[in-house]
């Protein structure tokens, strides 16, 4: 499982122009069953993604397809988590 922080860069002002394409990218992540949740980093610092079911390399390739990443609007930071315990609702994440 991965937590990805998408922190705004100095090119943050380009975000509105790319928002529709970025939202399409997010939708594909959910449709593919990779994204568990996405949301904004507060206050207005970027976004975060909780992803699972893929390798780090596959996640990096998926991130490269995000228009925000491709255009340098955000800089991704990837953290891998190996869950050892979870609430029963999240048991599918525990290996």
N, C-alpha and C positions, 0 to 999 in steps of 0.2 A: 504494500500500500504506500502511496506517496501523498505528501502534502506539498503543494506547489504555491509559492508566493509569487505573484506577478506585480512587482513594484514599479510604479510609474517612474519614467525617466524624465529627462529635460524635455522630451518630445510629447509630454502629456497633452498638450493643446491639440494634437492630431487625433486624439481619441474619438471625438464626435464624428469625424469623417469616416472612421473605420468601424463604428459601433455595430452597424447592421451585419457586417461580415464577421465581426468578432462573436456576435450572438449566434450566427449560423454555425460557427466553429464550436461553440458551447453546446448547441443543440445536437450536433453530430456526436459529441462526447457522451451525452446522455443516451442518444439513440443506440450507440455502440455498446452501451453498458459499462463504459470505462469511468465516467464521472459519477461520483456519489452525491456530491454537493459542490456548489460554487457560490461565491459571494464576494462582497466588497470588503476591502480592508479599510477600517475607519481610523481617522477621518480622511477620506478621499486619498488614500495612499496606493490604491491599486486593487488587486483582487487575489482570491485564493481558490484553489481547486483541490478537492480530495479525490484521488484517482486510485483504481485498483484493477487487477486482472491483466496487467501487461508488464513487460520488462522496462527497465530504465531507458534502454535504447529506443524502444517503441514510444515511450512517453516523450523522450526528447524529440523524436521525429514528429509526433503529434503537436508538441508545443511550437515547433518551427513552422507549422502550418497556420498557427494563430496569427491573423493579420496584425494584432497588437505587437506580437513578438517580431514578426517579419519586418515590420516598419519601425522597430525600435521604440515603440510607445511604452512598453514595459520590458523589464528585465526579469526573466524567470529564475527562481531559486528552488531547487528540488531537494526535498528531504524524504528519505526512505524510512518507513516505520515497519518493523516486524512485530505485529500485535501478538501478545502472549495471553491477554485476557480482554474480554469485551462484555458489554451488556448483552443479554440474550438476543436482543434485536440485531446485534452486529456480529453474531457468532460466525457468519460466513467469512469474516475478515481474518479469523484466527486460523493460522496454518496448523 
